[in-house]
Amino acid sequence: MHQDRRKTERNDRNRAALKLSLKNLKKAVAAGKTQELPEMLRKAYSVIDTAFKKGLLKRNTASRRKSTVSKWVSSALLPAKSV
């Protein structure tokens, strides 16, 4: 029982860190804080990789999240193309 509780608490902490990291990055993109985005992107990648390593995310889910985050940042850093 004690191991189960410890593992659940660890998973909850890692899951909360993942959600918080992605939420903060999304807020920074929306606010247009371009100076902070590269560092926040590195941190988000690290948190996603950790979540995969700890078994919170499957490989393709982690890859998909990283791709989505990358799109957020690139859309904020690159000017919109006019068609």
C-alpha positions in Angstrom: 0.0 0.0 0.0 2.7 2.5 0.9 4.6 2.0 -2.4 1.3 2.5 -4.3 0.7 5.8 -2.5 4.2 7.0 -3.1 4.1 6.2 -6.8 0.7 7.9 -7.1 2.0 11.0 -5.4 5.1 11.0 -7.7 2.9 10.6 -10.8 0.6 13.4 -9.6 3.6 15.7 -9.2 5.0 14.8 -12.6 1.6 15.2 -14.2 1.1 18.6 -12.6 4.6 19.8 -13.7 3.7 18.7 -17.3 0.4 20.6 -17.3 1.9 23.7 -15.6 4.8 23.8 -18.1 2.5 23.5 -21.1 0.0 26.1 -19.7 2.8 28.6 -19.0 4.2 28.1 -22.5 0.8 28.6 -24.0 0.2 31.8 -22.0 3.6 33.2 -23.1 2.8 32.5 -26.7 -0.5 34.2 -26.4 1.1 37.2 -24.7 3.8 37.4 -27.4 6.8 37.0 -25.0 9.2 36.1 -27.8 12.3 36.5 -25.7 11.3 33.8 -23.2 9.9 31.3 -25.7 13.1 29.4 -26.6 14.0 28.7 -23.0 10.4 27.8 -22.1 10.3 25.4 -25.1 13.5 23.7 -23.9 11.9 23.3 -20.4 8.6 22.0 -21.9 10.6 19.4 -24.0 12.4 18.3 -20.9 9.2 17.9 -18.9 7.6 15.9 -21.7 10.6 13.7 -22.1 10.6 13.1 -18.3 6.9 12.2 -18.4 7.6 9.7 -21.1 10.6 8.2 -19.2 8.5 7.9 -16.1 5.7 6.2 -18.0 3.1 9.0 -17.8 3.0 9.4 -21.6 3.5 6.9 -24.3 6.1 7.5 -27.0 3.8 8.8 -29.7 1.8 10.9 -27.3 5.0 12.6 -26.1 6.1 13.1 -29.7 2.8 14.6 -30.6 2.9 17.0 -27.6 6.4 18.1 -28.5 5.3 18.7 -32.1 2.2 20.7 -31.0 4.4 22.8 -28.6 6.9 23.5 -31.4 4.1 24.7 -33.6 2.9 27.1 -30.9 6.3 28.6 -30.6 7.2 28.8 -34.3 3.8 30.5 -35.0 4.7 33.1 -32.4 8.3 33.6 -33.5 7.7 33.6 -37.3 5.7 36.3 -38.9 2.4 35.1 -40.5 2.7 34.5 -44.2 0.4 36.6 -46.3 -1.3 34.6 -49.1 
